[in-house]
Amino acid sequence: MVKLLIELFFTFFKIGMFTIGGGYAMIPLIQQEIVDHGWMTFKETVDMIAVSEMTPGPFAINSATFVGVKTGGIIGAAVATLGVVLPSFIIVVLVAKYSTRFRNEPMVQSALYGLRPAVIGLIAASAFSIATASFFTISNDGSALSISGLLSNIGGTVDFKSIFIFIVAMIAGIKYKVHPILLIVLSGVLGIILYAI
Amino acid sequence: MNKATDRKAKIRKLFLVFFRIGAFTFGGGLAMIPFIKREIVDNHHWIEEEDIVDIFAIVQSVPGVIAVNSAIFVGYRVAGILGSVASALGVVLPSFVVIAVIATFFTTFKSIPVVANAFEGISAGVTALIVSALLNLRKASIKDVYGWIIAGCVFIVMTVTKISAVYLLLASAILGLIISHVRKKKGW
């Protein structure tokens, strides 16, 4: 138990330290860590994203709490959540104390110049892996974060219902600006109807 | 009112204000900014209007999520280190309670067939959400051909290898520093 708590703390400390760009940028890193530790399957991480979108609070914090509860109960949740918040706590307090011009530092600007596109690449990778896990019926329910996982997914049967729901959700979101919570409810309802047939 | 009780009152107030912000902002991130501004600047006058804009800019360029970082920063400016602890605790607590309850019952809940079907659909919806976020963020994040190259390389490496995202981020930050340095020297 103590070993698990230590592992939870340091894993989420690491995740917290490398969260640049907030929100969706964290998804691939979190999935990678959680699946590699065997704390959840890849599919479960996608469920977790959905739950996080429908409840208050940012995904990074929510996922720490979620994984913590599932693996180490309420204490696990407290430890994981503390771990994910602590790096930014330390950094933000230091910045608040010593400088308001942090963002204008040329070093910070230059690093961000490389980091921002990297975050886009990361989110794209996570969109791609979630899409393949969702559009193909998975045989092994394993990680879709590796090439072999991806190939075994693509080798599975194509799930046209899922692709249909994706297209509807894309149109609703981009063209009609439907709120993310409503989008999730909508795709859930479509899922209930389509998968019952 | 003397200074110590004033500070104590502020700390209590910070906790409550950020608890409310944490409880009513769904989806996190940028959605929280107008909320925080209204409470901190308009209602409580803890921070000046111009300063809050700077704060939002600063907290987005350090690790962490906007809502929590803003809470920590504002808390520190208003009442020092205890202020930032109270604010951070306040903003995290609502979702902590909600998620802890949901996570406890989630496995049982998902074994109901209707719920399982709903989550099959939801997984397609989540894909759509992430793809939309990607399209939105792309404009502000990739400004030139180097940006496209970095994004492309990160995507490929992340998809075909098991290299941790942490190393990719570190490498990209270093690359950013190098490109900016070379650019300055050559005067592009």
Interface residues (C-beta under 8 A of the other chain):
Chain A: K14 G16 M17 F18 T19 I20 G21 G22 G23 Y24 I27 P28 L29 Q32 K43 V46 D47 I49 A50 V51 S52 E53 M54 T55 P56 G57 P58 F59 A60 I61 N62 T65 F66 V69 K70 I74 A77 A78 T81 V85 P87 S88 F89 I91 V92 V93 V95 A96 K97 T100 F102 R103 P106 M107 V108 Q109 S110 A111 L112 Y113 G114 L115 R116 P117 A118 V119 I120 G121 L122 I123 A124 A125 S126 A127 F128 S129 I130 A131 A133 S134 F135 L145 S146 I147 L150 K161 S162 I163 I165 F166 A169 M170 G173 I174 P180 I181 L183 I184 L186 S187 G188 V189 L190 G191 I192 L194 Y195 A196
Chain B: G22 A23 F24 T25 F26 G27 G28 G29 D51 D54 A57 I58 V59 Q60 S61 V62 P63 G64 V65 I66 A67 V68 N69 I72 F73 Y76 R77 I81 S84 A88 V92 P94 S95 F96 V98 I99 A100 I102 A103 T104 F106 K110 V114 N117 A118 F119 E120 G121 I122 S123 A124 G125 V126 T127 A128 L129 I130 V131 S132 A133 L134 L135 L137 R138 A140 S141 I142 Y146 G147 W148 I150 A151 G152 C153 V154 F155 M158 T159 V160 T161 K162 S164 A165 V166 L168 L169 A171 S172 A173 I174 L175 G176 L177 I179 S180 H181
